[in-house]
Amino acid sequence: MEILHFSSFKEIDEKEWNELTEDDFPFLDHAYLLAMEEGGCVGEGTGWEPAYLGVRDQGRLVGASCLYEKTNSYGEYIFDWEWAHAFERYRQNYYPKLTSAVPFTPATGRKLLVHPDADRAEVEKALVQGALDKSRNSGASSLHYLFIREEEIPVFESMGFQIRHTFQFHWLNQDYQEFNDFLARLKSKRRKDIIRERRKVREQQIHIELLEGDAIQPEHIQVMYGFYLSTIDKKWASAYLTLDFFRQIQTTMRENMVLIMARNDQEWVAGSINYRKGNALFGRYWGCFKDYRFLHFELCYYQTIEYAINHRLALFEAGAQGSHKVQRGFLPEKTYSAHWIEHPAFRKAIFDFLDQERNALKIGLQEFESSPYREED
């Protein structure tokens, strides 16, 4: 097997790459990552320098990893700022580091992509070893794989990585036939709260439109980008994504996009961007020009849950953080990342920290707010 190095997705054949990707995870599709590049979201000056990795066997691409050389930790959502500060205190360089992740996208999917006809275990080890070699040859301090699948953990552990446990709130479809079936599974207070919140949205004369496929036009993308920027401004954050990125996605991944937009009279006032692939739906960005009571919950949770039920989707991930999601039918689910630290002393200290963090998380999840669902009869 031959290890391949790519500095741009333009160097990678779209068909070959997409043969490696998962049926229910859109963010590692060739079109999505190419739009990141061509939209200027990654590359020079962004802190995300592409360093994609491939494995070729007998002339065929059988494995790949989306890898970046990082000069900061922005846009990762697995926070290692304290690790960087520790390196700095001892006059060591934490950056550059190598990170395998979808930029600015805290969603769980395989980071070791393998062709279905290839030997998965063999290709996975080749990918990880290739990344370790690249990390050492480039002088990186560390190698990180973020939001990996649970089934990828064994290969990382076998190669000396430490697994970090975090969690998000996910909604799982329990074979609901309609939204009322979902409501019926909730405890009385939670059910009444959702009904009341949805009624309050209607009373504010809000008209909601769900747009997919060819119904999504450039003018919708322009408005949605304004919503995205409005959220960035309110949070004093950085706008990682560009209008060019969204315009390209609207052209190349239109069939994966689900826009939920709200109008008051003839004016667009709020919206959310979601992506669908296979059995899964992912909520990504939300924004509003005017504040309406409970509209965020309607566009980001209730409309998307209803969409998932109507389309028989098994999973809805609504992004990072937000314990308020529990009241609306989401439950905490563990997420995982894998880490290798090259410096022996720092490796021991950080790995010891991760042991303690996992134990604390386990206790924290046990003590977490009780489920919003009724106990089964």
C-alpha positions as CSV (number, residue, x, y, z in Angstrom):
1,M,0.0,0.0,0.0
2,E,1.2,3.5,-0.9
3,I,0.7,6.5,1.4
4,L,-0.4,9.6,-0.6
5,H,-0.3,13.3,0.5
6,F,-2.6,16.0,-1.0
7,S,-2.6,19.7,-0.3
8,S,-5.9,20.4,-2.1
9,F,-9.1,18.5,-2.8
10,K,-8.6,19.5,-6.4
11,E,-5.9,16.8,-6.5
12,I,-8.4,14.1,-5.4
13,D,-10.8,12.4,-7.7
14,E,-14.4,13.1,-6.5
15,K,-15.7,9.6,-7.4
16,E,-12.8,7.8,-5.7
17,W,-13.1,9.9,-2.6
18,N,-16.9,9.6,-2.3
19,E,-16.6,5.8,-2.6
20,L,-15.0,5.9,0.9
21,T,-17.5,8.1,2.6
22,E,-20.4,7.1,4.9
23,D,-24.0,6.9,3.8
24,D,-25.3,9.0,6.6
25,F,-22.6,11.7,7.1
26,P,-22.5,14.6,4.5
27,F,-19.6,16.6,5.9
28,L,-16.8,14.5,4.5
29,D,-18.3,14.4,1.0
30,H,-15.9,15.7,-1.7
31,A,-18.2,18.6,-2.5
32,Y,-18.4,19.9,1.1
33,L,-14.7,19.9,1.7
34,L,-13.9,21.3,-1.7
35,A,-16.3,24.2,-1.0
36,M,-14.4,24.8,2.3
37,E,-11.3,25.3,0.2
38,E,-12.7,27.2,-2.7
39,G,-14.7,29.4,-0.4
40,G,-11.6,30.4,1.5
41,C,-12.7,28.9,4.8
42,V,-9.5,26.7,5.0
43,G,-6.1,27.4,3.6
44,E,-3.5,30.1,4.0
45,G,-4.2,32.4,6.9
46,T,-7.1,30.5,8.3
47,G,-5.2,28.2,10.8
48,W,-6.5,25.2,8.8
49,E,-3.8,24.2,6.2
50,P,-4.9,21.1,4.2
51,A,-2.7,18.0,4.5
52,Y,-5.1,15.3,3.3
53,L,-3.9,11.7,3.5
54,G,-4.7,8.8,1.2
55,V,-3.9,5.1,0.8
56,R,-3.7,3.6,-2.6
57,D,-3.5,-0.2,-3.2
58,Q,-3.2,-1.7,-6.7
59,G,-4.1,1.6,-8.3
60,R,-7.2,2.2,-6.3
61,L,-7.8,4.7,-3.5
62,V,-8.7,2.4,-0.5
63,G,-8.4,4.8,2.4
64,A,-8.3,8.5,3.3
65,S,-8.2,11.0,6.1
66,C,-9.2,14.6,6.2
67,L,-6.1,16.1,7.9
68,Y,-5.1,19.7,8.6
69,E,-2.0,21.4,10.0
70,K,-3.3,23.7,12.6
71,T,-1.7,26.9,13.9
72,N,-4.5,27.5,16.5
73,S,-7.4,25.6,18.0
74,Y,-10.3,27.6,16.6
75,G,-13.3,25.9,15.0
76,E,-12.6,22.4,16.6
77,Y,-15.1,22.2,19.5
78,I,-12.8,19.8,21.4
79,F,-11.1,22.3,23.6
80,D,-7.3,22.0,24.2
81,W,-6.5,25.6,25.0
82,E,-5.1,24.6,28.4
83,W,-2.8,22.0,26.8
84,A,-1.5,24.8,24.6
85,H,-1.0,27.1,27.6
86,A,0.9,24.3,29.4
87,F,3.3,24.0,26.5
88,E,3.8,27.7,26.5
89,R,4.5,27.9,30.2
90,Y,7.4,25.4,29.7
91,R,8.6,27.3,26.6
92,Q,7.5,24.5,24.2
93,N,5.6,24.9,21.0
94,Y,2.1,23.3,20.9
95,Y,1.5,24.6,17.3
96,P,1.7,23.5,14.7
97,K,-0.4,20.3,15.4
98,L,-2.1,18.0,13.1
99,T,-5.9,17.5,13.4
100,S,-8.3,15.2,11.5
101,A,-11.7,16.9,11.6
102,V,-14.3,18.6,9.5
103,P,-13.6,22.3,10.0
104,F,-16.1,24.1,12.2
105,T,-18.3,21.1,12.3
106,P,-18.8,19.3,15.7
107,A,-20.5,16.2,14.2
108,T,-19.6,12.6,14.6
109,G,-18.4,10.6,11.6
110,R,-15.6,8.3,10.6
111,K,-12.2,10.0,10.4
112,L,-10.6,6.9,8.9
113,L,-12.3,6.4,5.6
114,V,-12.0,2.9,4.0
115,H,-13.2,1.5,0.8
116,P,-15.9,-1.1,1.5
117,D,-14.0,-3.8,-0.4
118,A,-10.7,-3.2,1.4
119,D,-9.4,-4.7,4.6
120,R,-10.6,-2.1,7.1
121,A,-8.2,-2.9,9.9
122,E,-5.2,-2.9,7.6
123,V,-6.1,0.4,5.9
124,E,-7.0,2.1,9.2
125,K,-3.6,1.3,10.7
126,A,-1.9,2.5,7.5
127,L,-3.8,5.8,7.7
128,V,-2.9,6.4,11.4
129,Q,0.7,5.4,10.9
130,G,0.9,7.7,7.9
131,A,-0.5,10.6,9.9
132,L,2.0,9.9,12.8
133,D,4.9,9.9,10.3
134,K,3.7,13.1,8.8
135,S,3.3,14.7,12.2
136,R,6.8,13.8,13.2
137,N,8.3,14.8,9.9
138,S,6.6,18.2,10.0
139,G,7.6,18.9,13.7
140,A,4.1,18.9,14.9
141,S,3.5,18.6,18.7
142,S,0.6,16.3,18.4
143,L,-2.0,14.5,16.4
144,H,-5.8,14.7,17.0
145,Y,-8.8,12.9,15.6
146,L,-12.0,14.7,16.6
147,F,-15.6,13.4,16.8
148,I,-14.7,9.8,15.7
149,R,-17.0,6.9,15.6
150,E,-17.0,4.6,18.6
151,E,-16.1,1.7,16.4
152,E,-12.9,3.5,15.5
153,I,-11.6,3.6,19.1
154,P,-9.8,0.2,19.0
155,V,-7.4,1.1,16.3
156,F,-6.4,4.3,18.0
157,E,-6.0,2.6,21.4
158,S,-3.9,-0.2,19.8
159,M,-1.5,2.5,18.4
160,G,-1.1,4.3,21.7
161,F,-3.6,7.1,21.4
162,Q,-5.7,8.3,24.4
163,I,-9.4,8.6,24.0
164,R,-11.2,11.7,25.2
165,H,-14.9,11.5,26.1
166,T,-17.2,14.5,25.7
167,F,-20.9,14.6,25.0
168,Q,-23.6,16.2,22.9
169,F,-27.4,16.2,22.9
170,H,-29.0,14.0,20.1
171,W,-32.6,13.2,19.2
172,L,-33.3,9.6,18.3
173,N,-36.4,8.5,16.3
174,Q,-38.3,5.9,18.2
175,D,-40.3,4.8,15.1
176,Y,-42.6,7.8,15.5
177,Q,-45.2,8.1,12.7
178,E,-46.0,11.7,13.4
179,F,-45.0,14.6,15.7
180,N,-47.9,13.8,18.1
181,D,-46.4,10.3,18.7
182,F,-43.2,12.0,19.8
183,L,-45.2,14.4,22.1
184,A,-47.0,11.4,23.6
185,R,-43.7,9.9,24.8
186,L,-42.8,13.0,26.8
187,K,-43.6,13.6,30.4
188,S,-46.6,15.8,30.8
189,K,-44.8,19.1,31.7
190,R,-42.4,18.7,28.8
191,R,-45.2,18.0,26.4
192,K,-47.3,21.0,27.5
193,D,-44.3,23.3,27.3
194,I,-43.6,22.3,23.7
195,I,-47.3,22.7,22.7
196,R,-47.4,26.1,24.4
197,E,-44.1,27.3,22.7
198,R,-45.3,26.3,19.3
199,R,-48.6,28.1,19.8
200,K,-46.8,31.3,20.9
201,V,-44.9,31.2,17.6
202,R,-48.1,31.0,15.6
203,E,-49.6,33.8,17.6
204,Q,-46.8,36.1,16.5
205,Q,-48.0,35.8,12.8
206,I,-44.9,33.8,11.8
207,H,-45.1,32.0,8.5
208,I,-42.6,29.1,8.2
209,E,-41.3,27.6,4.9
210,L,-39.2,24.5,4.5
211,L,-37.0,24.5,1.4
212,E,-35.2,21.6,-0.2
213,G,-33.5,20.8,-3.5
214,D,-34.4,23.0,-6.4
215,A,-36.6,25.1,-4.2
216,I,-33.4,26.6,-2.6
217,Q,-32.4,29.6,-4.7
218,P,-29.4,31.9,-4.5
219,E,-31.5,34.6,-2.9
220,H,-32.3,32.2,0.0
221,I,-28.6,31.6,0.5
222,Q,-28.0,35.3,0.6
223,V,-30.6,35.8,3.3
224,M,-29.4,32.8,5.3
225,Y,-25.8,34.1,5.2
226,G,-27.1,37.3,6.7
227,F,-28.7,35.2,9.5
228,Y,-25.4,33.4,10.0
229,L,-23.6,36.7,10.4
230,S,-26.2,38.0,12.8
231,T,-25.5,35.1,15.2
232,I,-21.8,35.6,14.8
233,D,-22.2,39.3,15.8
234,K,-24.3,38.5,18.8
235,K,-21.8,36.0,20.1
236,W,-18.8,38.2,19.4
237,A,-17.4,35.3,17.4
238,S,-15.5,35.0,14.1
239,A,-17.2,34.3,10.8
240,Y,-15.3,31.2,9.7
241,L,-17.6,30.5,6.7
242,T,-17.8,32.7,3.7
243,L,-20.7,33.6,1.4
244,D,-18.7,31.9,-1.4
245,F,-18.8,28.7,0.6
246,F,-22.6,28.8,1.0
247,R,-23.1,29.7,-2.7
248,Q,-21.0,26.7,-3.8
249,I,-22.8,24.3,-1.4
250,Q,-26.1,25.6,-2.8
251,T,-24.9,24.5,-6.2
252,T,-23.1,21.2,-5.4
253,M,-25.0,19.9,-2.4
254,R,-28.4,21.3,-2.8
255,E,-30.0,17.8,-2.4
256,N,-28.5,17.5,1.0
257,M,-29.6,20.9,2.3
258,V,-32.8,21.6,4.3
259,L,-33.6,25.3,5.0
260,I,-36.2,26.2,7.5
261,M,-37.1,29.9,7.1
262,A,-39.5,32.2,8.9
263,R,-41.3,35.3,7.6
264,N,-43.3,38.0,9.2
265,D,-45.6,39.5,6.5
266,Q,-43.3,39.4,3.4
267,E,-40.0,39.8,5.3
268,W,-37.6,37.0,6.1
269,V,-36.8,37.3,9.8
270,A,-35.0,34.0,10.8
271,G,-33.8,30.7,9.5
272,S,-31.8,27.5,10.1
273,I,-29.5,25.5,7.8
274,N,-29.6,21.8,8.1
275,Y,-28.0,18.9,6.1
276,R,-29.5,15.5,5.4
277,K,-27.8,12.4,4.2
278,G,-29.1,8.8,4.4
279,N,-30.7,8.2,7.8
280,A,-29.4,11.3,9.5
281,L,-30.2,15.1,9.8
282,F,-27.7,17.6,11.1
283,G,-28.6,21.1,12.3
284,R,-25.8,23.6,11.6
285,Y,-26.5,27.3,11.7
286,W,-29.3,29.6,12.8
287,G,-29.8,33.3,12.9
288,C,-32.5,36.0,13.1
289,F,-32.9,39.7,12.2
290,K,-35.6,40.2,14.8
291,D,-36.3,38.5,18.1
292,Y,-39.5,36.5,18.3
293,R,-40.3,34.4,21.4
294,F,-39.6,30.7,21.0
295,L,-38.8,31.0,17.3
296,H,-35.3,29.5,17.8
297,F,-36.8,26.4,19.3
298,E,-39.3,26.1,16.5
299,L,-36.9,26.4,13.7
300,C,-34.0,24.5,15.2
301,Y,-35.8,21.8,17.1
302,Y,-39.5,21.3,16.5
303,Q,-39.5,21.8,12.8
304,T,-36.4,19.6,12.3
305,I,-37.8,16.9,14.6
306,E,-41.0,16.9,12.6
307,Y,-39.0,16.7,9.4
308,A,-37.0,13.7,10.7
309,I,-40.2,11.9,11.7
310,N,-41.9,12.6,8.4
311,H,-38.9,11.4,6.4
312,R,-38.3,8.4,8.8
313,L,-34.8,9.6,9.7
314,A,-33.2,7.8,12.7
315,L,-31.0,10.6,14.0
316,F,-31.0,14.4,14.4
317,E,-27.9,16.1,15.7
318,A,-28.5,19.7,16.5
319,G,-24.9,20.8,17.1
320,A,-22.7,21.3,20.2
321,Q,-23.7,22.3,23.7
322,G,-27.1,23.3,25.0
323,S,-28.5,21.5,28.0
324,H,-31.9,23.2,27.2
325,K,-32.2,20.6,24.5
326,V,-33.1,18.0,27.1
327,Q,-36.4,19.7,27.8
328,R,-37.2,19.3,24.1
329,G,-36.5,15.6,23.6
330,F,-32.8,15.4,23.2
331,L,-30.6,13.1,25.3
332,P,-26.9,13.3,26.2
333,E,-24.8,11.0,24.0
334,K,-21.1,10.4,24.4
335,T,-18.7,11.7,21.7
336,Y,-15.1,10.7,21.3
337,S,-11.8,12.0,20.1
338,A,-8.4,10.4,19.9
339,H,-5.1,12.1,20.8
340,W,-1.4,11.5,20.5
341,I,1.1,13.9,22.2
342,E,4.7,13.5,21.0
343,H,6.6,14.9,24.0
344,P,6.8,12.1,26.6
345,A,6.3,14.3,29.7
346,F,3.4,16.2,28.3
347,R,1.9,13.0,26.9
348,K,1.9,11.5,30.4
349,A,0.4,14.6,32.0
350,I,-2.3,15.1,29.4
351,F,-3.2,11.4,29.3
352,D,-3.5,11.4,33.1
353,F,-5.8,14.4,32.8
354,L,-7.9,12.6,30.3
355,D,-8.3,9.6,32.7
356,Q,-9.6,12.0,35.4
357,E,-11.8,13.8,32.9
358,R,-13.5,10.6,31.7
359,N,-14.3,9.6,35.3
360,A,-15.7,13.0,36.0
361,L,-17.8,12.9,32.9
362,K,-19.2,9.5,33.8
363,I,-20.3,10.7,37.2
364,G,-21.7,13.9,35.6
365,L,-23.8,12.0,33.1
366,Q,-25.2,9.8,35.8
367,E,-26.3,12.9,37.8
368,F,-27.6,14.7,34.7
369,E,-31.1,16.1,34.5
370,S,-33.6,13.2,34.3
371,S,-34.9,12.1,30.9
372,P,-37.8,14.1,29.5
373,Y,-39.5,10.9,28.4
374,R,-42.1,8.9,30.3
375,E,-41.1,5.6,31.7
376,E,-42.4,2.7,29.6
377,D,-45.6,1.2,30.8
